[in-house]
Amino acid sequence: MNLWLDDERPSPEGWVWVKTANEAMQAITSGEIMVISLDHDLGLQNKNGGDVLRWLEEQVFVNNFFAPVIQIHTQNPVARNWMLQVARKINRRTAGEE
């Protein structure tokens, strides 16, 4: 299953659309998510897509969690650069390259 986190833009066909960071983290823990695509800015919510990445990074590096492939679709340029760096790090670890 593919997971799309965005509070405004609907998911592409074939993706499950969640609008909050908490929904995304809950779905990821199910172990059924193969690919996630994250937006950073989630309106006035307490958490954002960056929080999902921080949480996922901890799950992978501390708890040996097998992460889904991570994609970033945020339009926030500063957050995008940081999120891409973290996503690459997590993806490398999950692929056994780190």
Backbone bond lengths (Angstrom), bond angles and torsions (degrees), N, CA, C in turn:
res aa  C-N    CA-C-N  psi(-1)  N-CA   C-N-CA  omega(-1)  CA-C   N-CA-C  phi
1 M - - - 1.444 - - 1.535 107.81 -
2 N 1.327 116.30 142.90 1.464 122.60 177.03 1.524 109.53 -106.54
3 L 1.330 116.36 139.35 1.460 122.23 -174.86 1.519 110.29 -118.02
4 W 1.325 116.81 130.58 1.459 124.59 -178.92 1.521 108.23 -115.96
5 L 1.348 117.37 115.51 1.467 121.44 177.59 1.514 109.40 -102.25
6 D 1.318 116.24 113.56 1.465 121.68 178.36 1.520 107.83 -165.61
7 D 1.311 116.99 133.62 1.458 119.36 -178.26 1.526 112.94 -83.24
8 E 1.332 118.33 -15.65 1.464 120.34 -176.91 1.518 114.41 -122.08
9 R 1.314 116.83 -46.74 1.468 120.34 -174.86 1.521 110.60 -83.07
10 P 1.339 116.25 125.07 1.465 119.07 178.41 1.521 111.50 -66.07
11 S 1.303 114.82 155.39 1.462 120.72 -177.52 1.519 110.91 -72.53
12 P 1.336 115.01 154.96 1.461 118.24 171.04 1.527 109.33 -65.49
13 E 1.304 115.99 162.28 1.461 120.46 178.77 1.526 110.00 -59.02
14 G 1.319 115.88 136.30 1.453 121.08 178.62 1.523 113.94 91.20
15 W 1.318 117.91 -0.71 1.460 122.44 179.34 1.524 109.33 -108.84
16 V 1.337 116.46 148.78 1.458 122.02 172.99 1.527 107.00 -89.49
17 W 1.329 116.10 128.17 1.463 122.14 -176.10 1.522 110.10 -98.93
18 V 1.349 116.32 121.59 1.459 121.87 170.82 1.519 107.95 -120.22
19 K 1.321 115.87 150.99 1.460 120.47 -173.71 1.521 114.33 -111.17
20 T 1.344 117.50 -6.90 1.468 119.40 -179.30 1.525 110.77 -128.98
21 A 1.318 114.51 156.07 1.470 120.36 177.66 1.524 110.42 -62.03
22 N 1.310 117.59 -40.13 1.465 120.46 -179.52 1.526 111.69 -63.51
23 E 1.337 117.11 -40.11 1.464 119.77 176.73 1.527 110.55 -62.92
24 A 1.327 115.85 -40.46 1.469 120.17 179.80 1.523 110.85 -64.01
25 M 1.324 117.55 -46.92 1.460 120.34 -179.31 1.529 111.25 -62.90
26 Q 1.310 116.90 -39.72 1.465 120.31 178.38 1.524 110.26 -63.53
27 A 1.324 117.75 -43.44 1.459 120.95 179.73 1.525 111.21 -64.79
28 I 1.328 116.73 -40.42 1.462 120.60 -179.33 1.525 110.96 -63.44
29 T 1.313 117.49 -38.98 1.465 120.38 -178.92 1.520 112.18 -67.38
30 S 1.323 117.84 -16.56 1.465 120.58 178.57 1.527 111.78 -65.88
31 G 1.346 116.04 -22.10 1.455 120.18 -179.26 1.517 113.62 80.84
32 E 1.320 117.92 3.25 1.466 121.86 -177.43 1.530 113.26 -97.66
33 I 1.320 117.06 -4.38 1.466 121.29 -176.18 1.522 109.17 -89.86
34 M 1.322 116.26 125.32 1.467 121.76 179.64 1.535 111.77 -95.89
35 V 1.342 116.55 -35.86 1.465 122.67 -178.23 1.519 107.93 -138.77
36 I 1.341 115.97 138.14 1.460 120.00 172.68 1.521 108.22 -123.19
37 S 1.316 115.72 144.92 1.456 121.61 173.85 1.519 106.76 -125.83
38 L 1.336 115.85 126.18 1.462 120.68 -169.98 1.524 113.34 -115.92
39 D 1.315 114.45 135.91 1.457 122.95 164.99 1.520 105.83 -93.89
40 H 1.310 118.22 154.39 1.463 120.19 177.46 1.512 111.12 -90.49
41 D 1.313 116.76 -58.38 1.459 121.85 -173.06 1.525 110.19 -80.59
42 L 1.319 115.32 120.53 1.464 120.96 -177.76 1.518 110.84 -119.64
43 G 1.304 116.30 47.89 1.460 120.88 177.58 1.512 112.19 65.91
44 L 1.310 116.27 -138.19 1.463 121.97 -175.36 1.525 113.18 -92.39
45 Q 1.325 116.66 15.38 1.466 120.07 -179.17 1.527 110.56 -69.55
46 N 1.324 115.70 158.18 1.458 120.90 -179.79 1.521 112.79 -70.33
47 K 1.323 117.42 -28.76 1.457 121.37 -177.41 1.522 109.27 -119.31
48 N 1.345 115.15 158.23 1.460 120.42 179.84 1.533 109.58 -132.35
49 G 1.320 116.18 -176.74 1.449 120.34 -179.99 1.518 113.26 -62.07
50 G 1.326 117.27 -29.14 1.462 121.28 175.45 1.516 111.74 -64.84
51 D 1.309 116.41 -35.59 1.469 119.99 176.82 1.526 111.02 -65.53
52 V 1.315 116.52 -36.30 1.464 119.91 176.51 1.530 109.47 -62.86
53 L 1.334 116.56 -43.40 1.468 119.90 179.01 1.522 111.87 -64.10
54 R 1.324 117.68 -43.82 1.473 120.51 178.15 1.524 110.50 -59.22
55 W 1.321 116.41 -44.78 1.461 121.68 178.53 1.521 110.55 -62.54
56 L 1.333 116.77 -45.59 1.455 120.94 -178.55 1.526 111.11 -65.76
57 E 1.315 116.70 -38.52 1.469 120.59 176.97 1.526 110.63 -59.09
58 E 1.321 116.51 -43.94 1.470 120.12 177.82 1.529 110.79 -63.94
59 Q 1.322 117.05 -42.20 1.469 119.73 -179.91 1.527 110.96 -61.29
60 V 1.328 116.75 -39.19 1.460 121.46 -177.72 1.516 111.68 -73.79
61 F 1.336 117.43 -48.69 1.458 120.95 -172.07 1.521 113.44 -84.32
62 V 1.318 118.31 -26.50 1.463 120.51 -178.65 1.528 111.03 -100.22
63 N 1.322 116.72 -41.33 1.460 120.59 -173.24 1.528 113.62 -106.30
64 N 1.333 117.22 7.27 1.475 122.54 178.93 1.526 113.30 55.72
65 F 1.313 116.27 35.24 1.465 122.39 177.75 1.526 109.12 -72.94
66 F 1.323 117.57 140.60 1.458 122.39 177.23 1.528 107.83 -89.10
67 A 1.328 116.25 106.87 1.465 121.11 -174.26 1.518 112.09 -81.68
68 P 1.328 116.07 150.94 1.461 119.33 171.39 1.527 109.69 -70.07
69 V 1.312 116.89 165.32 1.466 120.87 172.84 1.523 107.27 -64.48
70 I 1.325 116.45 136.99 1.463 121.29 -175.25 1.517 110.41 -109.81
71 Q 1.326 115.54 129.70 1.456 122.95 172.16 1.519 108.10 -121.60
72 I 1.312 115.59 154.04 1.467 121.22 179.93 1.525 108.44 -121.76
73 H 1.336 117.33 129.76 1.459 120.10 176.90 1.527 113.16 -124.94
74 T 1.332 117.32 14.62 1.449 119.95 -179.43 1.529 111.07 -64.87
75 Q 1.321 115.76 150.07 1.459 120.80 175.85 1.531 111.25 -98.61
76 N 1.320 117.39 1.25 1.468 122.21 177.22 1.534 107.40 -79.65
77 P 1.348 118.60 109.24 1.472 120.10 -171.92 1.528 114.39 -64.76
78 V 1.301 118.71 -38.23 1.463 121.07 -179.78 1.527 109.93 -68.98
79 A 1.315 116.14 -48.31 1.468 120.09 179.03 1.524 110.55 -63.78
80 R 1.320 117.24 -36.95 1.468 121.29 -178.70 1.519 111.17 -59.09
81 N 1.326 117.65 -46.61 1.467 121.16 -179.93 1.520 111.23 -59.45
82 W 1.313 116.67 -47.98 1.467 120.52 179.82 1.524 111.02 -64.07
83 M 1.335 116.77 -45.29 1.460 121.10 -178.08 1.532 111.42 -62.99
84 L 1.319 117.19 -39.11 1.464 120.19 178.34 1.524 111.26 -62.89
85 Q 1.343 116.99 -40.23 1.466 120.54 178.34 1.527 110.85 -62.31
86 V 1.312 116.61 -46.82 1.468 120.56 -179.44 1.526 110.48 -66.51
87 A 1.331 116.86 -41.47 1.464 120.53 179.80 1.525 110.57 -61.57
88 R 1.328 117.85 -42.32 1.470 120.61 178.39 1.522 110.78 -61.51
89 K 1.322 115.86 -42.41 1.469 120.79 179.66 1.536 110.50 -61.37
90 I 1.321 116.73 -46.35 1.461 120.82 179.78 1.523 110.38 -66.03
91 N 1.335 117.27 -45.14 1.469 120.76 -179.62 1.528 111.24 -61.05
92 R 1.352 117.40 -39.64 1.467 120.62 178.10 1.527 110.35 -63.90
93 R 1.312 117.08 -44.15 1.461 121.23 -179.47 1.539 110.81 -62.28
94 T 1.317 115.23 -44.92 1.460 119.55 -179.29 1.534 110.86 -65.15
95 A 1.339 116.38 -32.85 1.463 120.23 179.26 1.531 112.01 -80.33
96 G 1.335 117.39 -2.56 1.457 121.52 179.04 1.512 114.42 82.41
97 E 1.329 117.01 18.27 1.456 121.86 -178.61 1.517 112.86 -90.96
98 E 1.305 119.05 -7.13 1.474 122.71 178.83 1.505 109.90 -123.34
